[in-house]
Amino acid sequence: MAALDDRFEHRARLTIAVLLAEHGEISFARFKQWLGMTDGNLGAQLRKLEDAGYVQLRREFHGRKPVTWYALSGDGRSALDAHLKALRDLIDRTPSV
């Protein structure tokens, strides 16, 4: 259990990290569409990952509209890999019913 990263305890943060690992870079609007979260809740979860150094963001404008893009940092990728390994190890220790 000690190997599990508490920053991935919230299912939204874990989902965000997995999606970023799969897609590389995702916009805030796309996250909102895929996850069905409010701006405030999504922003708070992304901020926690950013504060941990797991997510990097980049801002740009499309026309006059601001777009924020998110990507996993190297530390974020390493932390996600370690967390997923710990989950797999935990599952493998579970006896079959």
VEXDRENZA-268972 format. One record per residue (C-alpha): residue in three letters; chain; residue number from 1; y, z, x. Coordinates in Angstrom, 2 decimals. Layout:
BEGIN
{"ALA","A",NUM,{Y,Z,X}}
...
//
This chain:
BEGIN
{"MET","A",1,{0.00,0.00,0.00}}
{"ALA","A",2,{2.37,0.65,2.89}}
{"ALA","A",3,{2.29,-3.05,3.78}}
{"LEU","A",4,{3.73,-4.00,0.39}}
{"ASP","A",5,{7.45,-4.75,0.57}}
{"ASP","A",6,{9.39,-2.84,-2.08}}
{"ARG","A",7,{12.04,-5.56,-2.15}}
{"PHE","A",8,{9.41,-7.75,-3.84}}
{"GLU","A",9,{8.45,-5.08,-6.41}}
{"HIS","A",10,{10.57,-6.66,-9.10}}
{"ARG","A",11,{8.72,-9.69,-10.47}}
{"ALA","A",12,{11.91,-11.79,-10.48}}
{"ARG","A",13,{12.49,-11.22,-6.75}}
{"LEU","A",14,{8.88,-12.06,-5.93}}
{"THR","A",15,{9.06,-15.18,-8.12}}
{"ILE","A",16,{12.34,-16.24,-6.51}}
{"ALA","A",17,{10.83,-15.90,-3.03}}
{"VAL","A",18,{7.67,-17.82,-3.98}}
{"LEU","A",19,{9.71,-20.61,-5.58}}
{"LEU","A",20,{11.92,-20.87,-2.50}}
{"ALA","A",21,{8.85,-21.00,-0.25}}
{"GLU","A",22,{7.53,-23.86,-2.38}}
{"HIS","A",23,{10.74,-25.84,-2.89}}
{"GLY","A",24,{12.86,-25.00,0.15}}
{"GLU","A",25,{16.24,-24.78,-1.55}}
{"ILE","A",26,{17.08,-24.10,-5.20}}
{"SER","A",27,{20.40,-23.93,-7.03}}
{"PHE","A",28,{21.49,-20.95,-9.11}}
{"ALA","A",29,{21.51,-23.15,-12.21}}
{"ARG","A",30,{17.92,-24.28,-11.59}}
{"PHE","A",31,{16.77,-20.68,-11.11}}
{"LYS","A",32,{18.47,-19.75,-14.35}}
{"GLN","A",33,{16.72,-22.61,-16.15}}
{"TRP","A",34,{13.29,-21.87,-14.68}}
{"LEU","A",35,{13.41,-18.07,-14.98}}
{"GLY","A",36,{15.35,-17.73,-18.25}}
{"MET","A",37,{17.47,-14.90,-16.86}}
{"THR","A",38,{21.08,-14.05,-17.57}}
{"ASP","A",39,{23.68,-14.85,-14.92}}
{"GLY","A",40,{24.19,-11.15,-14.22}}
{"ASN","A",41,{20.51,-10.26,-13.86}}
{"LEU","A",42,{19.69,-13.31,-11.76}}
{"GLY","A",43,{22.73,-12.72,-9.57}}
{"ALA","A",44,{21.75,-9.09,-9.02}}
{"GLN","A",45,{18.20,-10.01,-7.99}}
{"LEU","A",46,{19.39,-12.75,-5.64}}
{"ARG","A",47,{21.95,-10.35,-4.15}}
{"LYS","A",48,{19.21,-7.81,-3.35}}
{"LEU","A",49,{17.26,-10.47,-1.49}}
{"GLU","A",50,{20.43,-11.65,0.27}}
{"ASP","A",51,{21.37,-8.08,1.27}}
{"ALA","A",52,{17.88,-7.64,2.72}}
{"GLY","A",53,{18.42,-10.77,4.81}}
{"TYR","A",54,{15.61,-12.58,2.99}}
{"VAL","A",55,{17.74,-15.25,1.32}}
{"GLN","A",56,{20.57,-17.40,2.60}}
{"LEU","A",57,{23.07,-19.14,0.38}}
{"ARG","A",58,{25.28,-22.16,0.70}}
{"ARG","A",59,{28.08,-23.19,-1.59}}
{"GLU","A",60,{29.34,-26.69,-2.28}}
{"PHE","A",61,{31.21,-28.59,-4.95}}
{"HIS","A",62,{29.87,-31.43,-7.08}}
{"GLY","A",63,{33.04,-32.96,-8.37}}
{"ARG","A",64,{35.04,-29.89,-9.35}}
{"LYS","A",65,{32.01,-27.78,-10.19}}
{"PRO","A",66,{30.82,-25.16,-7.68}}
{"VAL","A",67,{27.09,-25.12,-6.92}}
{"THR","A",68,{25.33,-22.32,-5.04}}
{"TRP","A",69,{22.09,-23.12,-3.23}}
{"TYR","A",70,{19.56,-20.55,-2.03}}
{"ALA","A",71,{16.89,-20.76,0.67}}
{"LEU","A",72,{14.51,-18.28,2.30}}
{"SER","A",73,{15.59,-17.11,5.74}}
{"GLY","A",74,{13.05,-16.84,8.55}}
{"ASP","A",75,{12.88,-13.09,7.94}}
{"GLY","A",76,{12.42,-13.73,4.23}}
{"ARG","A",77,{9.52,-16.09,4.86}}
{"SER","A",78,{7.86,-13.59,7.21}}
{"ALA","A",79,{8.35,-10.75,4.73}}
{"LEU","A",80,{6.93,-12.83,1.87}}
{"ASP","A",81,{3.91,-13.85,3.94}}
{"ALA","A",82,{3.23,-10.21,4.88}}
{"HIS","A",83,{3.67,-9.06,1.28}}
{"LEU","A",84,{1.31,-11.72,-0.07}}
{"LYS","A",85,{-1.27,-10.86,2.59}}
{"ALA","A",86,{-1.06,-7.19,1.60}}
{"LEU","A",87,{-1.55,-8.15,-2.06}}
{"ARG","A",88,{-4.58,-10.30,-1.18}}
{"ASP","A",89,{-6.05,-7.46,0.90}}
{"LEU","A",90,{-5.55,-5.06,-2.01}}
{"ILE","A",91,{-7.19,-7.48,-4.45}}
{"ASP","A",92,{-10.11,-8.04,-2.06}}
{"ARG","A",93,{-10.73,-4.27,-1.96}}
{"THR","A",94,{-10.98,-4.10,-5.75}}
{"PRO","A",95,{-14.60,-3.78,-6.89}}
{"SER","A",96,{-15.90,-6.38,-9.32}}
{"VAL","A",97,{-16.61,-5.24,-12.83}}
//
